[in-house]
């Protein structure tokens, strides 16, 4: 069987932590930032973790499953 290919978009968007959890960035932080408050932009800066419901689908995209 051929090797599984990692989804190119997923490998740019997600990263693994040392304990095996999946890190992600928040959406809405790329453009149209003038109308967003400082607090809103500051809170979007922090790295989040992928929720339990989505972990299996993200792992599939990253060929970790």
C-alpha positions as CSV (number, residue, x, y, z in Angstrom):
1,X,0.0,0.0,0.0
2,X,1.2,3.5,-0.7
3,X,2.2,5.9,2.2
4,X,-0.5,8.1,3.6
5,X,0.0,11.8,2.8
6,X,-0.4,14.4,5.4
7,X,-3.0,17.1,4.6
8,X,-0.9,20.2,3.6
9,X,-3.3,22.7,5.1
10,X,-3.5,20.8,8.4
11,X,0.3,20.6,8.8
12,X,0.5,24.4,8.5
13,X,-2.3,25.0,11.0
14,X,-1.7,22.5,13.8
15,X,1.3,21.5,16.0
16,X,1.8,18.8,18.6
17,X,2.7,19.6,22.2
18,X,5.2,17.4,24.2
19,X,2.3,15.5,25.8
20,X,0.6,14.8,22.5
21,X,-2.1,17.4,22.5
22,X,-2.8,19.4,19.4
23,X,-2.2,23.2,19.4
24,X,-4.1,25.6,17.2
25,X,-4.3,29.3,16.6
26,X,-7.5,31.4,17.0
27,X,-9.4,32.6,13.9
28,X,-10.2,36.3,13.2
29,X,-6.7,37.6,13.9
30,X,-5.5,38.1,10.3
31,X,-7.2,41.2,8.9
32,X,-9.9,43.8,9.5
33,X,-8.2,44.5,12.9
34,X,-9.1,48.2,13.2
35,X,-12.7,47.6,14.3
36,X,-11.7,45.0,16.9
37,X,-10.9,46.1,20.4
38,X,-7.5,45.7,22.0
39,X,-8.8,43.2,24.4
40,X,-10.4,41.1,21.7
41,X,-7.1,41.0,19.7
42,X,-5.0,40.3,22.8
43,X,-7.3,37.3,23.7
44,X,-7.0,35.9,20.1
45,X,-3.2,35.9,20.3
46,X,-3.1,33.1,22.8
47,X,-2.6,29.5,21.5
48,X,-5.5,27.2,22.1
49,X,-5.9,23.4,22.1
50,X,-8.1,21.5,19.7
51,X,-11.3,20.4,21.4
52,X,-12.0,16.7,22.3
53,X,-14.7,16.4,19.6
54,X,-12.3,17.5,16.8
55,X,-9.1,15.7,17.9
56,X,-9.8,12.5,16.0
57,X,-10.5,14.3,12.7
58,X,-7.4,16.5,13.0
59,X,-5.2,13.4,13.9
60,X,-6.6,11.8,10.7
61,X,-5.6,14.8,8.6
62,X,-2.1,14.7,10.2
63,X,-1.8,10.9,9.7
64,X,-1.3,10.3,13.4
65,X,-4.1,7.8,13.6
